[in-house]
Amino acid sequence: MVISIDWEKTRDGDKKMFDKSFDLHYLPLCTFLSRYINEKTIIEDLVIDCFAKLWENRESLNIKSSYKNYLVTIVKNSAIK
């Protein structure tokens, strides 16, 4: 089953679509970060913070790549900082 995330709806304030995105991507993003960080709570905090910033700034974001790639990039950049 393929779950589609409509970024345009999320950007327009559709909280259900955003929650769907979080549910779909949270665990894979945590797994991705576990390659670089060994502390589970830090990984979880980083991913949650990235989603919070994404929601707060959704109206001004212009995602040019795929939504999934965008999420991976912001989580990775957050971990580097």
C-alpha positions in Angstrom: 0.0 0.0 0.0 1.4 3.4 -1.0 0.6 6.3 1.1 0.7 9.6 -0.7 1.5 12.9 1.1 0.2 16.0 -0.5 2.7 18.7 0.5 0.4 21.4 -1.0 -2.3 20.5 1.5 0.1 20.5 4.4 1.5 23.9 3.3 -2.1 25.2 3.3 -2.6 24.0 6.9 -4.1 20.6 6.6 -3.1 19.1 10.0 -4.4 15.7 9.2 -2.1 15.5 6.1 0.8 16.7 8.3 0.1 14.1 10.9 0.0 11.4 8.2 3.4 12.6 7.0 4.8 12.4 10.5 3.4 8.9 11.0 4.8 7.8 7.7 8.3 9.3 8.0 9.1 9.4 11.7 10.5 5.9 12.1 12.5 5.9 8.8 14.0 9.2 9.7 15.0 8.0 13.1 16.5 4.9 11.5 18.4 7.0 9.1 19.9 9.1 11.9 20.8 6.1 13.9 23.7 5.6 11.4 25.3 8.8 12.7 24.0 9.1 16.3 23.9 6.4 18.9 21.6 8.1 21.4 17.9 7.3 20.8 16.5 10.3 22.7 18.7 12.7 20.7 17.6 11.1 17.4 13.9 11.3 18.4 14.3 14.9 19.6 16.0 15.9 16.3 13.3 14.4 14.1 10.5 15.8 16.2 12.1 19.3 16.1 12.5 19.1 12.3 8.8 18.3 12.0 7.9 21.1 14.3 9.9 23.6 12.3 8.4 22.2 9.1 4.9 22.9 10.4 5.8 26.3 11.7 7.4 27.4 8.4 5.2 25.5 6.0 3.7 28.5 4.3 7.1 29.9 3.3 8.7 26.6 2.2 9.2 25.9 -1.5 10.1 22.3 -1.7 11.8 21.7 -5.1 12.9 18.1 -4.6 10.7 15.2 -3.4 9.1 15.7 0.0 10.9 12.6 1.3 14.3 13.9 0.1 13.6 17.2 1.7 12.8 15.6 5.1 16.0 13.5 4.9 18.0 16.6 4.1 16.6 18.8 7.0 17.1 15.9 9.5 20.6 15.3 8.3 21.5 19.0 8.5 20.0 19.3 11.9 22.1 16.4 13.1 25.2 18.0 11.7 24.6 21.2 13.6 
